[in-house]
Amino acid sequence: NEINKTKQFYQHFNSITIQDDFIYVLSPKLRNQFENDLELNNDKLSIIYIYDINFQFIYKIELQDYFCHSLVIKGSKIYYLTANSELKYYDLIHKKSILVFQYIDNDNLHSHRKITRGLSIIDNDFTFGISYYNEIKTKFFNYIIQYNDIHKNYKLYNISLNNTICMITSTKFGIDYNH
């Protein structure tokens, strides 16, 4: 069954969210299964598992996105962050992922290691953190991005951290959907 496959094929979860009597778990595929010395999994793509409140498997969503984190569920949309500094959602009705916003600048090239974490949604405002390591400059760049989905604009806050962004939370409990 799917629970046993999860234990067998996946070593850790990047995010878990419990909402409306459902449990949503986000996991990367990890290269821990081999056949004839060939790796069977692509360790970069992510999967969302949905369980009921009694931990009975319901549904699996195989994303075509890399190293995803921070599940937030609003209605039929499952929002998540990708390693390419993207905010996306998976539409449960239409069974596809939709790009909401991607942050790109001259330093934020695809060859750099990126970590996108800590999604918070209030009304049409999305707040999340991006941290990426520039191997040439050997330093971390840390940003908090606030994106408004109606006006399609964003504010960028450059922050000084010695390590990567981990999580953003809010004090607006009951209004704020957050990771």
N, C-alpha and C positions, 0 to 999 in steps of 0.2 A: 504494500500500500504506500501511499504518498508520504506518510509520516516516517516509515522505515527508510524510504529512499532519501528523505531529507537528512536523516541521521547518517546514512551511508555516504552520500555524495557531498554534503556541505558541512564545513567546519565551524562557521560562525555566521551571525546575522549582523547586518549594518544598521537595521532599524526595526523597531516593533511598535505598532500602534494598536490600541484597543478602542473601538468606537462602535456604538450601536449594536452591541452583542456580537461583534466580529473581531477577530484578531488578524492583523495584517503584518506579515513578516517579510522583510527585504533582505535578500542574501546574494552574495556574489557566487558565481560558479568558481570552484577552486580546482586546481589541477592535482587531485588526489586519487584519481581513478585511471588505471593503465590497463592496456590490453596489448600484448606482444610488444611491450616497451613503448607504445604510443599513448600520448595523453588523449583522454576521451573528452575532456571538458575545456571550454574556453573560459579561462579564469577572469576575463574582463567583463563579460556580460552579466547582467543581474536578473534575478527572478523575484517576483512577489508571490507569496503564498497567502491564501485566505483560509482561515479556520473559523468554525463557530466557537462560541464561548466555552464549549466543552472539549475543545481541542480536536474536533473532528474536521478532517480536511474537506474543503469545499471546492477550491479553484486554484489554478496556477497560471501566472502571467509571465511569460518569458519575454523580457525586455530586450531590445536591441541597443541598449545603452550601457556605458561602462561605469563600473565602480559607483553605483548609485547609493544615495543616503537620504534620510529624512522624509519619511512618509507622512503625509497629511491628507486626510480624506474629507472631501466636501461633496456631498451628494453622490453622483455617479462618477466623480473624478478623483483619481488617486494622484496627488501631486508628489513629485520627488525631484531630487537634484542629481546631476550627472557629473562625471569627472571632466567634462568639457565646459564647465562653468555655465551649465544650462539649468533652467527651471522648466520642467515638463510636467504634463499630467497624462495618465492613462485613462481613456474614456471607456468605462465598463460597458456602455451601451453600444458604441461603434467599434469596440475592440481594437483601438489603435492609440499610439502615443502622439501627443501634440506638443510642439515647442511653444512655450509662453515667452521666454526671454533667454538670451545668451549674452554674457558679458565678455567682450573681446577688447583688448588694447594691444599696443605694440609689444609689451612684455609678456602678455598672456598668449603665448604661441602653443600650438598643440604638442610641441616637443617637450614642454615643461610638465613636471608633475603637479597636478592640481588637486586640491581637496576642497569640496564644496559641502558645507554642513549648515545645520541649524535653521530650518525653514519655519517661518512664522507667517500666518496669513490673518489679516484683519480686514474685513470687507474686501476691497479690491487692491489692497496694498500687500505686497509680498516682501518680506525681509529675510535675508539669508547671508551667510558668510562665505567668502572665497579666500583660500590661501593657496599660493602656489610657489613652488621652489624653482628658481631660475638657476640652472647649473652653471651658466656662464658667470653670473654675478654672485653665485653662491650665497644667496640670501632668500628669506621668505618674504613674500608680499602678502599683506593681509588687508582685506576690504570687507566692509559691510555694505550690502547693496539693498536699497529700498526701491522697489519697482511698483508703479501704479499701472494696473492692467487696463483701466479705462482710458487714461490719458497717454499711455504708452511712453512714459518717461521714467527716468530713474535718477536717484541721488546716490552718489558714491562716497563712502566714508573710509578714508585711509586710516588704519589703526596700527599702532606699534605693538607687536607681540614678539616674544622670542621663539614661540612655536606656533603651531597651526590653530586655526579657529576650530572649536569643537562643537559648541552649541549656543544658540540664542534662545532665550525664553522671554516670556512677557508676564506682566503683573495683571493683565486684563483677563483673568480666568472667566470662562463662560462666553467670552466674545472672541478670544484669540484661539485660532486653530494652530497649534505649534508642535514641533518635534521636540 
